[in-house]
Amino acid sequence: MRIAFFLLFILFSFSAHSQKNIEATKSNEKIILDGLQNEAIWIAAAVASDFSQTRPKPGEQASHKTEVKIIYDDYALYISAICYDTPEHVSKTLSQRDDFNPNIDNFQVTLDTYNDDQNGFVFGVSSAGVLYDSKIYIGDESPELNMVWDAAVVRNEKGWQLEMKIPYSAIRFAKKEEQNWGINFFRHICRYREESNWNPIKPDFENRVAQCGNLKGIKGIEPPVRLAFIPYVSGYVNHFPNPDGKDLSYSYNGGMDIKYGINEAFTLDMTLVPDFGQVVFDSQVLNLSPFEIQFNENRQFFTEGTELFNKAGLFYSRRIGIQAPYSVLSTLLQPNEQLSNLPENTQLYNATKLSGRTKKGLGIGVFNGLTAPQYATAINLDSATSRTIKTTPLSNYNVFVLDQNLKNNSSVTLTNTNVWREGNFYDANVTGLNTKFNNKSNNYYVSTNAALSQKIYTTNTSVGHNFGVEAGKQKGTFIYNASYFEESNTYDPNDLGYNANNNKRSVFGSFGHRIFEPFWKLNHINTSIDFSYNRLYFPNVYTSTFISANTYLSNKKFHWAGFNVDVTPTERHDYFESRTTGAFFIRPKFINVGGWLSTNYQKKFAFDVGGNYFFIKANNWQDYSYRAGIRVMATDKLLINYNWDQSFIFGERGFAVAFGTPVQTTNAIVFGIRNRVDFVNTLNFSYTLTNRMGLSFRMRHYRSAIQYSSFYDLQSNGRLVENNLTGLDSDGESAYNTNFNAFTIDMVYRWVFLPGSEINVVWKNAIFSSDKKYAESYLTNLQSTFAYDQLNSFSIKVLYWLDYLSIKPKKK
């Protein structure tokens, strides 16, 4: 009844946003892309101007004039803009493609080619000629999408001006006589941190696509044949010291990506024999938690154009091409066996994506990937014999999505993921339904999500579910929401998704206050208070309560700062730390106080600092951290970032994670008191030679030193009682203390020699070590780390974009 009353109430709210219109002019002459408006057709084209600010002064007129014109022919859309400014103040800063940092003046256009207010394309160019493109959708943007188009820029006495050429093959639109597209223009003036738009954008409404104007006058164009072949060749030289002296290995690879527009709306993407050897290293950490760590996806095929597959949060693409979970592998072992020579990755034979949206707003996505079987060695610890076992069978991964756009930026999404494995391995299936309904003004919303997971074994099927509902206000100065979420103890989407832990119920509420207009010495301030009450799903028992308050703000000098306070008013019952079903550990109350400061990135020199301190209601348990970074724009081509993060946890109580085999054994659940010190030291620099060529370097050193002081048995009441375990192994060393280091370097030279075609030269270096030198100082530890074996990889990869339209025979 309450939800029904809420829905009836919000239906009475209504507000419409204004929309400007611009006419495109048809051109029959060749347009030379030079940044100038030399062709006569530009004179007759309609002008879009009168930009208004979104930041820092919402609604006010832009500080500098911008004039935009649009023409089109049978093959492409052309956009020209004059960005008036004082010539000496126009930014000359270069950057990598898709990296518009705050030091860059830039111009962008948003195209909503289906006029559905929910999905669109963004094309941008900086005052130094650097390109940016992305897929944009409600509340988010995906810059991983690299489309084939071009732009030219000139700087002159007017300021700077540009021309864009966007081929119709780079976008999708309906096949009809006259097009009606949503469009908006955006300009960023870096020295003022000013963002302005042609059609006004309200800063309290995240959906930029729904706030576009209208592009009229495009008639008689046909969606072209969208077919491109992107072959690649690559070569690798790897060096890793081996006892047999064979420390160099060589490999050569070749394959192809294919992009095919099945019709004007749907595109098929295929990768055949892919090569991901140049992907950057993961940011490895030492994991003492009972939960799996989630890493970012860096493989371009799995980041580009996958927003439809990720909408429900059920697709974690890194499942494709990695080893099966250890919980699965352990079922393959006989008593007293352990795995050895376990491959980190599996060979991906091919992957295919089909996605698009119909005229009626139905988005359809199909993803499929096929991976090769993998093998490892099972060693019997008693007899020292070994056998080869299949750890991962031939596996097929599939994702299917239906996403229907509704009025008022509402939507209904059905997602299915399934994994089929050859032989006696289990199969998996997950089906989810997500809805979001907004009222006409988009002020209020109600959203739901539900999912059903199935693990299908030869003799039985394990079924689990989750369900959630949320309602709230999302626009205006005051925003708020309330939600309920539950997840059964048998819900498991992790064969093709990521879920850190299941078995939970949560009631959540949030209230926020936002001021977007400048006042006093501030430009913007955002404050929120959140509350959550948590239980297990089964058994239905209390676990925790959290209250948090957050504030972040910017002043008129464009410095940013934030503050947070987190409180647990009760002891928490942690049912996961023990790694044993039904056993819980009582965690003490705490208050966490934190803050951060980030100075104006538009300056040549900027810095970031921050820290947190936990006031924990337990004897001798301390937890605090700090972070500091400097950012130096050394020249218009060179950007340097250095960050130092350090955290200290002393007297922490937690499950005793063994890194060796202790001599003493016990049937109890063993916890320990430990000290942990973590360091993360990161250096990044980017040197951009031209707007099509650049060099990037990233060095990261992570260290985690763990030392246990005593051990305890976990009691049935969640408390700890000290035991007599020493924690020593057969060599007299602690089986629990460790000193873990991960040192990685990624250095990439990239040259985009033609649109869509590039050469990448990559050097990768890695050292991963684990020893007992936890007491060493940082510098001594770093020297010790360099004594370990290193992996060095040098590779060259060449991709070439072959567009069918450019190679097909011309009609006579």
C-alpha positions, -999 to +999 in steps of 0.1 A: +000+000+000+028+024+008+045+020-025+011+023-043+004+056-024+039+068-033+034+061-070+000+079-070+016+109-053+045+114-077+023+111-108+010+147-100+045+161-104+053+175-138+079+198-154+091+201-190+126+211-201+131+235-229+145+224-262+163+244-288+163+236-326+189+238-353+187+230-390+214+211-408+222+222-443+228+197-472+261+200-490+269+189-525+305+200-525+335+183-510+344+194-475+381+197-467+387+190-431+411+218-421+394+235-391+383+265-412+350+273-428+364+279-463+336+262-482+307+284-494+281+261-479+292+271-444+280+307-450+244+295-456+244+271-426+223+280-395+242+291-364+237+277-328+250+300-301+238+315-268+255+289-246+246+288-209+267+276-180+263+244-162+293+251-139+303+270-120+273+293-123+243+273-135+220+291-159+242+322-164+254+331-199+287+316-209+317+339-205+328+335-241+308+332-273+306+299-292+291+295-327+283+261-342+272+251-377+261+218-391+261+205-427+258+170-440+262+151-473+254+115-483+283+101-463+289+121-431+278+148-407+301+179-405+302+201-374+321+234-373+326+256-342+342+289-335+352+290-298+359+327-293+386+335-268+417+355-262+444+337-283+471+337-257+447+321-232+437+291-253+451+259-239+479+242-258+480+211-236+483+178-253+470+145-239+463+109-249+431+102-268+400+102-246+418+120-218+403+155-214+420+165-181+411+198-165+440+216-182+423+212-216+399+235-235+375+213-255+343+212-275+319+182-276+288+173-294+262+148-281+240+129-306+208+111-296+202+095-330+171+076-319+158+105-298+150+082-270+165+105-243+185+075-229+213+066-253+237+086-274+271+093-288+296+119-278+323+133-301+348+158-288+381+176-297+405+197-277+420+230-286+452+210-293+434+185-317+431+155-293+400+134-300+375+121-275+345+098-281+322+078-260+288+060-257+266+079-233+235+067-215+215+075-184+238+088-157+270+074-172+295+075-200+317+049-216+349+064-232+362+029-240+343+031-273+367+042-300+349+051-332+364+060-366+360+097-373+382+127-376+386+164-367+409+194-374+417+224-352+432+258-358+441+286-334+438+321-347+429+357-336+393+346-328+405+320-303+402+285-318+380+268-342+374+232-354+357+210-379+345+175-372+337+148-398+315+120-383+308+093-409+274+077-407+292+044-404+304+056-369+269+059-355+236+041-357+203+057-368+169+046-381+162+041-418+137+068-427+133+097-451+138+125-425+159+122-394+150+137-361+180+136-337+186+150-303+217+171-302+237+193-278+270+211-278+293+215-248+323+237-242+349+236-215+371+266-207+398+253-185+411+284-168+376+292-155+366+255-150+336+266-170+312+241-186+286+255-209+260+240-232+239+252-261+207+235-248+206+242-211+217+214-188+205+212-152+232+201-128+208+183-106+197+159-134+223+133-143+207+123-176+224+146-202+209+128-231+174+138-220+184+175-221+194+177-257+180+201-283+167+190-317+186+185-350+163+190-379+167+190-417+186+158-424+168+142-453+175+114-478+205+098-461+208+060-459+224+040-431+256+027-448+270-008-449+289-010-417+316-036-422+352-033-410+380-057-406+407-049-381+435-074-385+465-074-362+500-089-360+520-090-328+554-102-316+567-108-281+600-113-265+597-125-228+626-129-203+622-148-171+652-166-154+648-204-153+670-230-137+675-247-171+689-215-186+660-211-211+652-176-200+641-161-233+609-170-252+595-157-284+560-157-298+542-143-328+505-139-331+479-128-356+442-124-356+413-102-365+384-082-351+353-079-373+326-052-370+295-057-391+263-037-391+236-063-396+211-034-402+209+003-393+204-006-357+224-038-348+261-044-349+280-076-347+315-075-331+338-106-333+373-112-322+391-142-337+422-155-319+425-124-297+457-113-282+456-096-248+493-098-239+497-060-239+470-054-213+483-035-182+490-054-150+464-057-123+469-037-091+476-068-070+471-067-032+475-092-004+440-104+004+433-115+040+395-111+036+371-141+030+360-124-002+373-124-038+390-092-051+374-077-081+398-063-107+391-039-135+386-051-170+414-038-193+408-058-224+394-035-250+370-060-266+353-064-232+352-027-223+340-013-257+303-012-263+293-035-233+271-010-214+240-030-223+255-062-210+266-045-177+233-027-170+220-053-145+254-059-128+253-096-136+282-097-161+318-097-150+338-102-182+370-113-164+353-146-158+360-153-194+395-165-199+404-171-162+407-203-141+377-219-125+370-210-088+391-231-063+359-243-048+352-261-080+388-273-085+390-288-050+362-312-059+385-327-085+412-337-059+415-369-041+423-370-004+457-354+005+462-339-029+471-304-038+472-285-071+504-275-089+512-258-122+478-242-122+474-219-153+464-183-145+445-178-177+427-199-203+429-195-240+400-175-255+392-191-289+367-163-299+342-139-286+312-123-303+289-093-294+256-084-311+239-053-298+215-026-310+182-009-304+150-011-324+129+019-335+106+012-306+134+015-281+140-022-275+177-028-269+189-063-276+224-077-267+239-111-272+274-120-260+291-153-265+327-165-258+344-199-261+375-209-241+398-238-244+403-265-218+431-262-193+451-287-173+471-288-140+490-312-119+476-329-087+503-339-063+498-366-036+514-353-005+519-388+010+534-407-020+548-377-039+531-390-070+513-368-095+487-369-121+473-345-147+438-333-143+415-311-163+409-280-143+388-261-168+368-279-196+359-264-229+335-237-218+309-215-235+298-182-219+267-164-230+249-132-221+214-122-234+198-088-227+165-072-235+163-036-225+131-017-232+130+021-230+098+035-216+085+071-212+101+095-188+136+078-191+121+047-175+132+012-185+127-026-180+157-049-184+158-087-187+193-102-184+203-139-187+238-153-182+248-189-186+279-210-187+281-244-203+310-267-195+320-298-213+319-332-194+310-337-158+315-301-147+284-282-135+267-256-157+253-223-144+224-200-153+214-166-139+183-146-149+176-110-137+149-085-141+155-048-134+130-019-137+131+018-131+101+041-134+104+079-133+076+104-131+073+130-159+096+155-143+121+128-134+120+141-099+109+108-084+115+072-091+109+036-081+133+008-091+133-029-085+158-057-092+154-095-089+176-124-100+175-162-099+207-182-100+210-219-108+240-242-106+231-273-126+249-305-115+244-340-129+223-351-100+207-319-086+203-281-091+211-254-066+188-224-067+192-190-051+177-155-055+180-118-047+154-090-047+155-053-040+132-023-042+142+014-040+122+046-042+132+082-038+137+117-051+166+122-075+164+159-086+165+192-069+184+206-039+171+179-016+173+143-026+165+111-007+158+074-011+149+043+008+155+007-002+152-029+009+174-057-004+178-094+003+200-122-011+196-158-002+224-179+011+223-201-021+224-172-046+256-174-066+261-155-099+299-158-099+303-182-129+298-151-151+292-124-126+308-109-095+292-110-060+316-106-030+292-124-007+256-135-005+233-143+024+222-108+035+192-085+041+196-047+042+173-017+048+190+014+036+181+051+037+198+082+024+192+120+025+213+145+006+214+183+002+232+199-028+239+235-036+251+241-072+251+279-073+281+298-060+277+314-026+301+329+000+335+315-010+322+282-024+311+271-058+294+239-049+286+218-018+271+183-015+262+167+019+246+133+025+236+111+055+232+074+050+218+046+073+218+009+068+205-019+090+217-054+081+209-090+088+216-124+074+190-140+051+195-174+067+194-176+096+175-143+100+199-128+126+213-093+132+247-084+118+253-047+118+241-011+117+260+017+099+255+055+099+276+077+078+278+114+069+297+128+039+304+163+026+324+175-004+328+210-017+347+232-040+357+269-035+360+297-060+396+289-066+385+254-076+401+236-047+381+205-036+378+190-001+357+163+015+350+150+050+334+118+063+323+103+095+312+066+098+297+051+129+287+016+140+265+022+171+265-016+179+289-045+179+288-063+145+282-100+141+305-110+112+294-144+098+320-144+070+354-138+087+354-173+103+352-191+069+328-215+087+291-217+082+272-206+113+302-193+132+304-156+138+329-131+151+319-101+172+336-070+158+339-039+181+321-006+176+341+021+158+339+057+146+359+065+115+368+101+107+383+110+074+390+139+051+408+149+019+419+179-001+426+183-038+439+215-052+431+230-086+443+207-113+443+236-138+475+248-121+509+236-132+514+221-098+487+205-077+486+181-047+462+157-031+462+147+006+438+126+027+435+103+056+413+082+079+414+073+116+393+046+132+384+050+169+379+013+177+364+002+210+389-025+217+422-026+236+453-018+215+434-020+181+444+009+160+436+016+123+446+047+104+459+056+069+471+086+049+477+093+013+495+121-006+501+129-042+516+155-064+505+164-099+529+183-122+521+196-156+557+201-165+550+212-201+521+212-225+532+177-234+543+161-201+521+153-171+536+136-140+516+121-112+531+106-080+511+090-052+521+075-019+495+056+002+502+040+036+479+022+060+486+009+095+466-016+114+479-026+148+463-052+171+438-063+145+417-094+154+411-116+124+410-151+110+446-164+109+455-168+072+483-192+069+510-188+042+527-220+051+520-252+070+520-249+108+534-278+128+506-276+154+471-284+144+438-279+160+401-284+152+392-249+165+387-219+143+420-200+148+421-162+149+451-141+156+461-106+167+483-091+140+500-059+128+497-050+092+514-022+073+506-016+037+524+007+012+514+017-023+538+038-042+528+048-078+544+069-104+526+078-137+538+100-165+523+108-199+544+124-226+523+133-257+544+139-288+515+149-310+477+146-309+480+112-324+512+099-307+521+095-271+541+076-244+527+065-211+545+050-181+531+035-149+552+021-121+536+007-090+551-009-059+528-025-034+540-039-001+521-056+027+539-068+059+520-090+083+531-101+118+511-121+143+517-118+180+492-144+195+465-168+185+430-174+197+401-198+194+368-185+182+341-194+206+304-201+198+294-168+213+317-149+189+343-140+214+380-150+214+399-171+239+437-173+237+453-207+229+488-221+231+496-222+193+529-208+182+521-207+145+555-220+136+562-243+106+588-272+104+616-247+097+609-227+129+595-198+109+560-184+114+535-199+090+514-168+093+538-139+090+545-127+055+560-099+035+544-096+001+556-073-027+542-066-061+563-044-083+551-037-119+559-014-148+537-007-178+552+015-205+533+020-238+541+039-269+510+044-291+508+059-326+474+063-343+488+066-378+453+065-394+418+066-379+412+033-363+447+021-371+476+021-346+510+008-336+516-001-299+550-008-285+549-021-249+574-029-222+562-047-191+582-056-160+570-075-129+583-088-097+561-107-073+577-119-040+567-133-007+591-139+022+594-134+060+613-101+059+583-082+074+605-061+097+627-046+071+625-008+064+608+003+032+640+010+013+658-021+025+627-041+015+626-025-019+663-035-025+655-070-014+626-072-038+648-063-068+669-094-060+640-117-070+635-129-105+619-105-128+596-109-158+604-086-187+582-085-218+587-065-249+560-065-276+549-048-308+514-049-321+500-034-353+463-030-360+449-018-393+413-006-399+399-018-432+365-002-440+345-021-466+332+012-480+368+023-487+379-009-505+348-020-524+348-013-561+334+021-570+303+023-592+310+036-627 
